[in-house]
Amino acid sequence: MDLAEYGRFLARLTSAGFDPACVPLGPDKRPLVLWRDSAWSAGRRWDPRVQPHWTAEPVEGMGLLTGARSRNPSTGLSLVVLDVDQKSGVDGFATLADLELRHGTIPATLTVRSPSGSLHLYLSSAARFKTQAGQVGPGLDVRGEGGLVVCPGSWHSKRGDFYRMED
């Protein structure tokens, strides 16, 4: 776990007014706590430097709870993440380019690159989006209400690299 990168990520979200809720992840991006519990609400962050005893398993990363659990209390906006993948013959980047041609480009936003090359585009929304895979288009997943996305600074053991912020 790259704590400096994770810290920069949290600073970016909190400076934009969001109150992120984060949980520890183990190998294979599995949450190590019961994160669907209502106790994990906006602003509750598991701190790997202070609370390592919360889990017996090694922490490889952190997961951000999306939707209203990581909202901006001043505006009421929720965090929604668009996950753009390219795998198994499906090109989410081509799907996104097509959607942008038809509907306009996505504004500049916090972007995270995963070790596999996928992009996580962090967006805010007053609407409540449910977490869904492929319904927006092939290779595009939405992480909204009830969802979780891997934070920058997290280690991907299969790829041997970290999730990193692009900007």
TAUR-V401375 format. One record per backbone hydrogen bond with DSSP energy under -0.5 kcal/mol. CO is the residue of the C=O (numbers start at 1). NH is the residue of the N-H. If there is no record, write none. Layout:
CO/NH
CO/NH
This chain:
1/3
2/6
3/7
4/8
5/9
6/10
7/11
8/12
9/13
10/14
11/15
12/16
13/18
14/17
17/73
19/43
20/22
21/65
22/46
23/63
24/32
25/60
25/61
26/29
27/30
30/26
33/35
34/37
37/40
39/41
41/44
43/45
44/22
45/47
46/48
47/50
47/51
51/54
52/55
58/60
60/155
61/25
62/151
63/23
63/65
64/66
64/149
66/69
66/146
67/70
67/79
68/71
71/19
71/73
72/76
77/72
78/125
79/67
80/123
81/83
81/143
82/84
82/121
83/85
83/141
84/119
85/92
87/90
90/87
90/92
91/95
92/96
93/97
94/98
95/99
96/100
97/101
98/102
99/103
100/104
110/122
111/166
111/167
112/120
113/164
114/117
118/114
119/84
119/121
120/112
120/122
121/82
121/123
123/80
125/78
127/129
129/145
132/134
132/142
137/140
139/85
139/141
140/134
140/136
140/137
141/83
142/132
142/144
143/81
144/147
145/131
147/66
149/64
151/154
153/2
154/163
155/157
156/160
156/161
161/156
163/153
164/113
